[in-house]
Amino acid sequence: MAIAQTRRGGYKLPCRASFLHVEPFRFQMANNTISLRSLLEKEKLNGINFLDWFRNLRIVLKQERKEYVIEEAVPNDPGPNASRADKDKFKKHMDDMVDVGCLMLATMTPELQKQHGNMVAYEMIQNLKEIYEGQARQERYETSKALFQCKMSEALTNLY
């Protein structure tokens, strides 16, 4: 099977029965089309790295203008009598929610994927925060405590 180049400089690669379309990574500052998703692809969420993963997720979603999906609960369906603008806003939120949820699941370990596979993006983040931010807070406390004890023993040594 042949590899065909597309008009935009990408490539169509043979992939089983169909073709996989691959676009080159581009920096087009004029159009602001820099993809930051590689930040999340470097290291999957495994629990220990929650704070770093979450920071990178926020960077990616901010760039894609989808950060609101993890900050706001799922909106209520506007109903059939709602205005076109309300229906469009709801549809956009739902579409972005699916995109963000898939991105989040794709950047988790298989064990975390199984635990969060039936949740929407907002629920995933709330659950992950509940689990891992408490651990991070405890680790910061332990680190601060050890540092303080070290400084105290150093100060006592200097006194005598």
mmCIF file of the C-alpha atoms, coordinates in Angstrom:
data_MODEL
# 
_entry.id   MODEL 
# 
loop_
_atom_site.group_PDB 
_atom_site.id 
_atom_site.type_symbol 
_atom_site.label_atom_id 
_atom_site.label_alt_id 
_atom_site.label_comp_id 
_atom_site.label_asym_id 
_atom_site.label_entity_id 
_atom_site.label_seq_id 
_atom_site.pdbx_PDB_ins_code 
_atom_site.Cartn_x 
_atom_site.Cartn_y 
_atom_site.Cartn_z 
_atom_site.occupancy 
_atom_site.B_iso_or_equiv 
_atom_site.pdbx_formal_charge 
_atom_site.auth_seq_id 
_atom_site.auth_comp_id 
_atom_site.auth_asym_id 
_atom_site.auth_atom_id 
_atom_site.pdbx_PDB_model_num 
ATOM 1   C CA . MET A 1 1   ? 0.000   0.000  0.000  1.00 0.00 ? 1   MET A CA 1 
ATOM 2   C CA . ALA A 1 2   ? 1.203   3.472  -0.812 1.00 0.00 ? 2   ALA A CA 1 
ATOM 3   C CA . ILE A 1 3   ? 1.595   6.460  1.434  1.00 0.00 ? 3   ILE A CA 1 
ATOM 4   C CA . ALA A 1 4   ? -0.121  9.484  -0.087 1.00 0.00 ? 4   ALA A CA 1 
ATOM 5   C CA . GLN A 1 5   ? 0.675   13.099 0.737  1.00 0.00 ? 5   GLN A CA 1 
ATOM 6   C CA . THR A 1 6   ? -2.262  15.432 1.389  1.00 0.00 ? 6   THR A CA 1 
ATOM 7   C CA . ARG A 1 7   ? -2.656  19.019 0.189  1.00 0.00 ? 7   ARG A CA 1 
ATOM 8   C CA . ARG A 1 8   ? -1.828  20.415 3.634  1.00 0.00 ? 8   ARG A CA 1 
ATOM 9   C CA . GLY A 1 9   ? 1.474   18.549 3.902  1.00 0.00 ? 9   GLY A CA 1 
ATOM 10  C CA . GLY A 1 10  ? 0.135   15.629 5.948  1.00 0.00 ? 10  GLY A CA 1 
ATOM 11  C CA . TYR A 1 11  ? 0.176   11.983 4.991  1.00 0.00 ? 11  TYR A CA 1 
ATOM 12  C CA . LYS A 1 12  ? -2.380  9.227  4.580  1.00 0.00 ? 12  LYS A CA 1 
ATOM 13  C CA . LEU A 1 13  ? -0.932  6.042  5.967  1.00 0.00 ? 13  LEU A CA 1 
ATOM 14  C CA . PRO A 1 14  ? -2.376  2.589  5.276  1.00 0.00 ? 14  PRO A CA 1 
ATOM 15  C CA . CYS A 1 15  ? -4.010  1.298  8.450  1.00 0.00 ? 15  CYS A CA 1 
ATOM 16  C CA . ARG A 1 16  ? -5.740  -2.075 8.105  1.00 0.00 ? 16  ARG A CA 1 
ATOM 17  C CA . ALA A 1 17  ? -8.772  -1.585 5.861  1.00 0.00 ? 17  ALA A CA 1 
ATOM 18  C CA . SER A 1 18  ? -8.741  2.208  5.902  1.00 0.00 ? 18  SER A CA 1 
ATOM 19  C CA . PHE A 1 19  ? -6.271  5.060  5.870  1.00 0.00 ? 19  PHE A CA 1 
ATOM 20  C CA . LEU A 1 20  ? -4.971  6.915  8.888  1.00 0.00 ? 20  LEU A CA 1 
ATOM 21  C CA . HIS A 1 21  ? -4.631  10.636 8.220  1.00 0.00 ? 21  HIS A CA 1 
ATOM 22  C CA . VAL A 1 22  ? -1.576  12.172 9.901  1.00 0.00 ? 22  VAL A CA 1 
ATOM 23  C CA . GLU A 1 23  ? -0.955  15.905 9.891  1.00 0.00 ? 23  GLU A CA 1 
ATOM 24  C CA . PRO A 1 24  ? 2.496   17.252 10.642 1.00 0.00 ? 24  PRO A CA 1 
ATOM 25  C CA . PHE A 1 25  ? 3.032   19.124 13.907 1.00 0.00 ? 25  PHE A CA 1 
ATOM 26  C CA . ARG A 1 26  ? 2.926   22.798 12.944 1.00 0.00 ? 26  ARG A CA 1 
ATOM 27  C CA . PHE A 1 27  ? 3.630   26.044 14.688 1.00 0.00 ? 27  PHE A CA 1 
ATOM 28  C CA . GLN A 1 28  ? 1.420   28.617 13.040 1.00 0.00 ? 28  GLN A CA 1 
ATOM 29  C CA . MET A 1 29  ? 1.488   31.564 15.375 1.00 0.00 ? 29  MET A CA 1 
ATOM 30  C CA . ALA A 1 30  ? -0.706  33.691 13.099 1.00 0.00 ? 30  ALA A CA 1 
ATOM 31  C CA . ASN A 1 31  ? -3.562  31.194 13.436 1.00 0.00 ? 31  ASN A CA 1 
ATOM 32  C CA . ASN A 1 32  ? -2.756  30.080 17.008 1.00 0.00 ? 32  ASN A CA 1 
ATOM 33  C CA . THR A 1 33  ? -2.873  26.415 16.001 1.00 0.00 ? 33  THR A CA 1 
ATOM 34  C CA . ILE A 1 34  ? -0.171  25.112 18.308 1.00 0.00 ? 34  ILE A CA 1 
ATOM 35  C CA . SER A 1 35  ? -1.110  21.708 19.667 1.00 0.00 ? 35  SER A CA 1 
ATOM 36  C CA . LEU A 1 36  ? -0.107  21.244 23.284 1.00 0.00 ? 36  LEU A CA 1 
ATOM 37  C CA . ARG A 1 37  ? -1.592  17.762 23.677 1.00 0.00 ? 37  ARG A CA 1 
ATOM 38  C CA . SER A 1 38  ? 1.910   16.286 23.617 1.00 0.00 ? 38  SER A CA 1 
ATOM 39  C CA . LEU A 1 39  ? 2.242   17.634 27.185 1.00 0.00 ? 39  LEU A CA 1 
ATOM 40  C CA . LEU A 1 40  ? -0.323  15.061 28.301 1.00 0.00 ? 40  LEU A CA 1 
ATOM 41  C CA . GLU A 1 41  ? 1.025   12.282 26.106 1.00 0.00 ? 41  GLU A CA 1 
ATOM 42  C CA . LYS A 1 42  ? 4.452   12.394 27.783 1.00 0.00 ? 42  LYS A CA 1 
ATOM 43  C CA . GLU A 1 43  ? 3.288   10.726 30.966 1.00 0.00 ? 43  GLU A CA 1 
ATOM 44  C CA . LYS A 1 44  ? -0.063  9.129  31.756 1.00 0.00 ? 44  LYS A CA 1 
ATOM 45  C CA . LEU A 1 45  ? -1.861  9.898  35.002 1.00 0.00 ? 45  LEU A CA 1 
ATOM 46  C CA . ASN A 1 46  ? -0.924  7.185  37.463 1.00 0.00 ? 46  ASN A CA 1 
ATOM 47  C CA . GLY A 1 47  ? -2.057  8.820  40.695 1.00 0.00 ? 47  GLY A CA 1 
ATOM 48  C CA . ILE A 1 48  ? 1.338   9.836  41.964 1.00 0.00 ? 48  ILE A CA 1 
ATOM 49  C CA . ASN A 1 49  ? 1.681   12.526 39.298 1.00 0.00 ? 49  ASN A CA 1 
ATOM 50  C CA . PHE A 1 50  ? -1.817  14.002 39.648 1.00 0.00 ? 50  PHE A CA 1 
ATOM 51  C CA . LEU A 1 51  ? -0.752  17.594 40.270 1.00 0.00 ? 51  LEU A CA 1 
ATOM 52  C CA . ASP A 1 52  ? 1.574   17.673 37.245 1.00 0.00 ? 52  ASP A CA 1 
ATOM 53  C CA . TRP A 1 53  ? -0.996  15.913 35.040 1.00 0.00 ? 53  TRP A CA 1 
ATOM 54  C CA . PHE A 1 54  ? -3.775  18.253 36.158 1.00 0.00 ? 54  PHE A CA 1 
ATOM 55  C CA . ARG A 1 55  ? -1.612  21.326 35.533 1.00 0.00 ? 55  ARG A CA 1 
ATOM 56  C CA . ASN A 1 56  ? -0.826  20.083 32.012 1.00 0.00 ? 56  ASN A CA 1 
ATOM 57  C CA . LEU A 1 57  ? -4.487  19.223 31.375 1.00 0.00 ? 57  LEU A CA 1 
ATOM 58  C CA . ARG A 1 58  ? -5.504  22.766 32.325 1.00 0.00 ? 58  ARG A CA 1 
ATOM 59  C CA . ILE A 1 59  ? -2.862  24.206 29.965 1.00 0.00 ? 59  ILE A CA 1 
ATOM 60  C CA . VAL A 1 60  ? -4.114  22.081 27.065 1.00 0.00 ? 60  VAL A CA 1 
ATOM 61  C CA . LEU A 1 61  ? -7.782  22.829 27.749 1.00 0.00 ? 61  LEU A CA 1 
ATOM 62  C CA . LYS A 1 62  ? -7.104  26.540 28.148 1.00 0.00 ? 62  LYS A CA 1 
ATOM 63  C CA . GLN A 1 63  ? -5.411  26.576 24.740 1.00 0.00 ? 63  GLN A CA 1 
ATOM 64  C CA . GLU A 1 64  ? -8.330  24.669 23.206 1.00 0.00 ? 64  GLU A CA 1 
ATOM 65  C CA . ARG A 1 65  ? -10.866 26.941 24.966 1.00 0.00 ? 65  ARG A CA 1 
ATOM 66  C CA . LYS A 1 66  ? -12.458 23.970 26.730 1.00 0.00 ? 66  LYS A CA 1 
ATOM 67  C CA . GLU A 1 67  ? -11.323 24.526 30.310 1.00 0.00 ? 67  GLU A CA 1 
ATOM 68  C CA . TYR A 1 68  ? -14.883 25.371 31.338 1.00 0.00 ? 68  TYR A CA 1 
ATOM 69  C CA . VAL A 1 69  ? -15.843 21.699 30.886 1.00 0.00 ? 69  VAL A CA 1 
ATOM 70  C CA . ILE A 1 70  ? -13.877 20.632 33.974 1.00 0.00 ? 70  ILE A CA 1 
ATOM 71  C CA . GLU A 1 71  ? -14.935 23.684 35.971 1.00 0.00 ? 71  GLU A CA 1 
ATOM 72  C CA . GLU A 1 72  ? -18.699 23.617 35.407 1.00 0.00 ? 72  GLU A CA 1 
ATOM 73  C CA . ALA A 1 73  ? -21.169 20.842 36.106 1.00 0.00 ? 73  ALA A CA 1 
ATOM 74  C CA . VAL A 1 74  ? -23.083 19.368 33.194 1.00 0.00 ? 74  VAL A CA 1 
ATOM 75  C CA . PRO A 1 75  ? -25.832 21.839 32.277 1.00 0.00 ? 75  PRO A CA 1 
ATOM 76  C CA . ASN A 1 76  ? -29.476 20.867 32.154 1.00 0.00 ? 76  ASN A CA 1 
ATOM 77  C CA . ASP A 1 77  ? -30.972 20.143 28.745 1.00 0.00 ? 77  ASP A CA 1 
ATOM 78  C CA . PRO A 1 78  ? -32.600 23.409 27.643 1.00 0.00 ? 78  PRO A CA 1 
ATOM 79  C CA . GLY A 1 79  ? -35.677 21.604 26.358 1.00 0.00 ? 79  GLY A CA 1 
ATOM 80  C CA . PRO A 1 80  ? -37.590 21.872 23.100 1.00 0.00 ? 80  PRO A CA 1 
ATOM 81  C CA . ASN A 1 81  ? -38.921 25.401 23.739 1.00 0.00 ? 81  ASN A CA 1 
ATOM 82  C CA . ALA A 1 82  ? -35.485 26.929 24.395 1.00 0.00 ? 82  ALA A CA 1 
ATOM 83  C CA . SER A 1 83  ? -33.933 29.499 22.098 1.00 0.00 ? 83  SER A CA 1 
ATOM 84  C CA . ARG A 1 84  ? -31.587 28.413 19.325 1.00 0.00 ? 84  ARG A CA 1 
ATOM 85  C CA . ALA A 1 85  ? -28.679 30.079 21.169 1.00 0.00 ? 85  ALA A CA 1 
ATOM 86  C CA . ASP A 1 86  ? -29.384 28.061 24.339 1.00 0.00 ? 86  ASP A CA 1 
ATOM 87  C CA . LYS A 1 87  ? -29.635 24.824 22.362 1.00 0.00 ? 87  LYS A CA 1 
ATOM 88  C CA . ASP A 1 88  ? -26.363 25.589 20.534 1.00 0.00 ? 88  ASP A CA 1 
ATOM 89  C CA . LYS A 1 89  ? -24.615 26.425 23.809 1.00 0.00 ? 89  LYS A CA 1 
ATOM 90  C CA . PHE A 1 90  ? -25.824 23.156 25.341 1.00 0.00 ? 90  PHE A CA 1 
ATOM 91  C CA . LYS A 1 91  ? -24.727 21.147 22.288 1.00 0.00 ? 91  LYS A CA 1 
ATOM 92  C CA . LYS A 1 92  ? -21.282 22.783 22.322 1.00 0.00 ? 92  LYS A CA 1 
ATOM 93  C CA . HIS A 1 93  ? -20.880 21.994 26.016 1.00 0.00 ? 93  HIS A CA 1 
ATOM 94  C CA . MET A 1 94  ? -21.889 18.373 25.455 1.00 0.00 ? 94  MET A CA 1 
ATOM 95  C CA . ASP A 1 95  ? -19.538 17.995 22.461 1.00 0.00 ? 95  ASP A CA 1 
ATOM 96  C CA . ASP A 1 96  ? -16.636 19.590 24.341 1.00 0.00 ? 96  ASP A CA 1 
ATOM 97  C CA . MET A 1 97  ? -17.421 17.409 27.351 1.00 0.00 ? 97  MET A CA 1 
ATOM 98  C CA . VAL A 1 98  ? -17.050 14.266 25.224 1.00 0.00 ? 98  VAL A CA 1 
ATOM 99  C CA . ASP A 1 99  ? -13.785 15.539 23.701 1.00 0.00 ? 99  ASP A CA 1 
ATOM 100 C CA . VAL A 1 100 ? -12.290 16.409 27.083 1.00 0.00 ? 100 VAL A CA 1 
ATOM 101 C CA . GLY A 1 101 ? -13.484 13.177 28.692 1.00 0.00 ? 101 GLY A CA 1 
ATOM 102 C CA . CYS A 1 102 ? -11.875 11.103 25.941 1.00 0.00 ? 102 CYS A CA 1 
ATOM 103 C CA . LEU A 1 103 ? -8.655  13.104 26.221 1.00 0.00 ? 103 LEU A CA 1 
ATOM 104 C CA . MET A 1 104 ? -8.577  12.566 29.964 1.00 0.00 ? 104 MET A CA 1 
ATOM 105 C CA . LEU A 1 105 ? -9.230  8.837  29.695 1.00 0.00 ? 105 LEU A CA 1 
ATOM 106 C CA . ALA A 1 106 ? -6.605  8.455  26.968 1.00 0.00 ? 106 ALA A CA 1 
ATOM 107 C CA . THR A 1 107 ? -3.988  9.985  29.257 1.00 0.00 ? 107 THR A CA 1 
ATOM 108 C CA . MET A 1 108 ? -4.686  7.728  32.269 1.00 0.00 ? 108 MET A CA 1 
ATOM 109 C CA . THR A 1 109 ? -3.364  4.319  33.197 1.00 0.00 ? 109 THR A CA 1 
ATOM 110 C CA . PRO A 1 110 ? -5.704  1.424  32.327 1.00 0.00 ? 110 PRO A CA 1 
ATOM 111 C CA . GLU A 1 111 ? -6.675  1.009  35.990 1.00 0.00 ? 111 GLU A CA 1 
ATOM 112 C CA . LEU A 1 112 ? -7.787  4.646  36.262 1.00 0.00 ? 112 LEU A CA 1 
ATOM 113 C CA . GLN A 1 113 ? -9.558  4.376  32.896 1.00 0.00 ? 113 GLN A CA 1 
ATOM 114 C CA . LYS A 1 114 ? -11.660 1.520  34.266 1.00 0.00 ? 114 LYS A CA 1 
ATOM 115 C CA . GLN A 1 115 ? -12.537 3.515  37.395 1.00 0.00 ? 115 GLN A CA 1 
ATOM 116 C CA . HIS A 1 116 ? -13.541 6.652  35.475 1.00 0.00 ? 116 HIS A CA 1 
ATOM 117 C CA . GLY A 1 117 ? -14.807 5.293  32.164 1.00 0.00 ? 117 GLY A CA 1 
ATOM 118 C CA . ASN A 1 118 ? -18.472 5.869  32.949 1.00 0.00 ? 118 ASN A CA 1 
ATOM 119 C CA . MET A 1 119 ? -18.043 9.453  34.191 1.00 0.00 ? 119 MET A CA 1 
ATOM 120 C CA . VAL A 1 120 ? -18.153 12.756 32.332 1.00 0.00 ? 120 VAL A CA 1 
ATOM 121 C CA . ALA A 1 121 ? -15.133 15.082 32.441 1.00 0.00 ? 121 ALA A CA 1 
ATOM 122 C CA . TYR A 1 122 ? -16.408 17.253 35.314 1.00 0.00 ? 122 TYR A CA 1 
ATOM 123 C CA . GLU A 1 123 ? -17.173 14.202 37.476 1.00 0.00 ? 123 GLU A CA 1 
ATOM 124 C CA . MET A 1 124 ? -13.770 12.663 36.671 1.00 0.00 ? 124 MET A CA 1 
ATOM 125 C CA . ILE A 1 125 ? -11.940 15.784 37.812 1.00 0.00 ? 125 ILE A CA 1 
ATOM 126 C CA . GLN A 1 126 ? -14.003 16.080 40.990 1.00 0.00 ? 126 GLN A CA 1 
ATOM 127 C CA . ASN A 1 127 ? -13.322 12.442 41.834 1.00 0.00 ? 127 ASN A CA 1 
ATOM 128 C CA . LEU A 1 128 ? -9.594  12.672 41.025 1.00 0.00 ? 128 LEU A CA 1 
ATOM 129 C CA . LYS A 1 129 ? -9.257  15.849 43.115 1.00 0.00 ? 129 LYS A CA 1 
ATOM 130 C CA . GLU A 1 130 ? -10.976 14.164 46.034 1.00 0.00 ? 130 GLU A CA 1 
ATOM 131 C CA . ILE A 1 131 ? -8.617  11.195 45.830 1.00 0.00 ? 131 ILE A CA 1 
ATOM 132 C CA . TYR A 1 132 ? -5.283  12.793 44.989 1.00 0.00 ? 132 TYR A CA 1 
ATOM 133 C CA . GLU A 1 133 ? -5.296  16.365 46.278 1.00 0.00 ? 133 GLU A CA 1 
ATOM 134 C CA . GLY A 1 134 ? -5.599  15.033 49.815 1.00 0.00 ? 134 GLY A CA 1 
ATOM 135 C CA . GLN A 1 135 ? -2.517  12.893 49.222 1.00 0.00 ? 135 GLN A CA 1 
ATOM 136 C CA . ALA A 1 136 ? -0.628  15.863 47.789 1.00 0.00 ? 136 ALA A CA 1 
ATOM 137 C CA . ARG A 1 137 ? -1.611  18.019 50.778 1.00 0.00 ? 137 ARG A CA 1 
ATOM 138 C CA . GLN A 1 138 ? -0.344  15.318 53.145 1.00 0.00 ? 138 GLN A CA 1 
ATOM 139 C CA . GLU A 1 139 ? 2.936   15.052 51.214 1.00 0.00 ? 139 GLU A CA 1 
ATOM 140 C CA . ARG A 1 140 ? 3.437   18.837 51.383 1.00 0.00 ? 140 ARG A CA 1 
ATOM 141 C CA . TYR A 1 141 ? 2.747   18.738 55.112 1.00 0.00 ? 141 TYR A CA 1 
ATOM 142 C CA . GLU A 1 142 ? 5.270   15.943 55.659 1.00 0.00 ? 142 GLU A CA 1 
ATOM 143 C CA . THR A 1 143 ? 7.882   17.763 53.567 1.00 0.00 ? 143 THR A CA 1 
ATOM 144 C CA . SER A 1 144 ? 7.333   21.033 55.430 1.00 0.00 ? 144 SER A CA 1 
ATOM 145 C CA . LYS A 1 145 ? 7.482   19.230 58.763 1.00 0.00 ? 145 LYS A CA 1 
ATOM 146 C CA . ALA A 1 146 ? 10.774  17.526 57.866 1.00 0.00 ? 146 ALA A CA 1 
ATOM 147 C CA . LEU A 1 147 ? 12.241  20.819 56.655 1.00 0.00 ? 147 LEU A CA 1 
ATOM 148 C CA . PHE A 1 148 ? 11.134  22.612 59.813 1.00 0.00 ? 148 PHE A CA 1 
ATOM 149 C CA . GLN A 1 149 ? 12.659  19.872 62.007 1.00 0.00 ? 149 GLN A CA 1 
ATOM 150 C CA . CYS A 1 150 ? 15.893  20.098 60.049 1.00 0.00 ? 150 CYS A CA 1 
ATOM 151 C CA . LYS A 1 151 ? 16.025  23.890 60.496 1.00 0.00 ? 151 LYS A CA 1 
ATOM 152 C CA . MET A 1 152 ? 15.253  23.546 64.219 1.00 0.00 ? 152 MET A CA 1 
ATOM 153 C CA . SER A 1 153 ? 18.028  21.011 64.765 1.00 0.00 ? 153 SER A CA 1 
ATOM 154 C CA . GLU A 1 154 ? 20.401  23.206 62.738 1.00 0.00 ? 154 GLU A CA 1 
ATOM 155 C CA . ALA A 1 155 ? 19.466  26.239 64.853 1.00 0.00 ? 155 ALA A CA 1 
ATOM 156 C CA . LEU A 1 156 ? 19.977  24.276 68.084 1.00 0.00 ? 156 LEU A CA 1 
ATOM 157 C CA . THR A 1 157 ? 23.369  23.060 66.888 1.00 0.00 ? 157 THR A CA 1 
ATOM 158 C CA . ASN A 1 158 ? 24.430  26.643 66.147 1.00 0.00 ? 158 ASN A CA 1 
ATOM 159 C CA . LEU A 1 159 ? 23.343  27.752 69.656 1.00 0.00 ? 159 LEU A CA 1 
ATOM 160 C CA . TYR A 1 160 ? 25.650  25.341 71.427 1.00 0.00 ? 160 TYR A CA 1 
# 
